[in-house]
Amino acid sequence: MIEKRAAQRHRVFKGGTIAFESGGIACTVRNMSEGGAAIDLDSPVTLPQSFTLSIARDNFVRNCRTVWRNDRRIGLAFVR
């Protein structure tokens, strides 16, 4: 498989929250890089075009957009 990511992702297993205008949803962050992350959701959910990913224990907050989706796993790009 050809790697298309600009930065290497590191495997993690952290609880996070994706937040948007109408509320927030708990997620599990599975891997991260400087430019994005992959998250797992408990159930398939329709997400807005942009939202915020936060990991409370790390004081981490980033604006995101969805890059790809596979059932309950979603690839995110951090928006600068």
C-alpha positions in Angstrom: 0.0 0.0 0.0 1.3 3.5 -0.8 1.4 5.9 2.1 -0.3 9.2 1.2 0.0 11.0 4.5 2.3 13.9 4.9 3.1 13.1 8.5 3.4 9.7 10.2 0.5 8.7 12.5 1.1 7.3 16.0 -1.2 4.7 17.5 -3.1 6.0 20.5 -6.2 4.9 22.5 -7.7 8.0 24.0 -11.2 9.2 24.8 -12.3 12.3 23.0 -15.2 14.4 22.1 -16.3 15.8 18.7 -18.3 19.0 19.2 -20.4 21.0 16.7 -23.3 23.5 16.9 -26.0 21.0 17.8 -24.0 19.1 20.4 -21.2 16.7 21.0 -20.4 13.0 20.6 -18.0 10.8 22.5 -15.3 9.1 20.4 -12.2 7.1 20.7 -9.0 8.5 19.1 -7.1 5.6 17.5 -4.2 7.3 15.9 -2.9 10.9 15.4 -0.4 12.9 13.5 0.5 16.6 13.2 -2.1 16.9 10.5 -4.9 14.6 11.4 -6.4 11.6 13.3 -8.6 8.6 13.0 -11.5 8.2 15.4 -14.0 5.5 16.2 -17.7 6.2 17.0 -20.0 3.9 18.9 -22.6 4.2 16.1 -22.7 5.7 12.6 -23.5 9.4 12.8 -23.9 12.1 10.2 -21.4 14.8 11.0 -21.3 18.4 9.8 -18.6 19.6 7.3 -16.4 20.9 10.1 -16.3 20.3 13.9 -13.9 20.3 16.9 -12.0 17.3 18.3 -11.0 17.6 21.9 -9.1 15.3 24.2 -9.6 16.6 27.7 -6.8 14.8 29.5 -4.3 16.2 27.0 -5.8 19.7 26.8 -6.0 19.1 23.1 -8.4 20.9 20.9 -8.4 21.1 17.0 -10.8 22.1 14.3 -11.3 19.3 11.9 -13.0 18.1 8.7 -13.7 14.6 7.6 -11.4 13.1 5.0 -12.6 9.6 4.8 -15.1 7.3 6.5 -15.5 3.6 6.9 -18.6 2.6 8.9 -17.7 3.8 12.4 -14.1 4.8 11.8 -13.5 8.4 10.5 -10.3 10.0 9.2 -9.9 13.6 10.1 -7.7 16.4 8.8 -6.9 19.2 11.2 -7.9 22.6 9.8 -5.5 25.5 10.4 
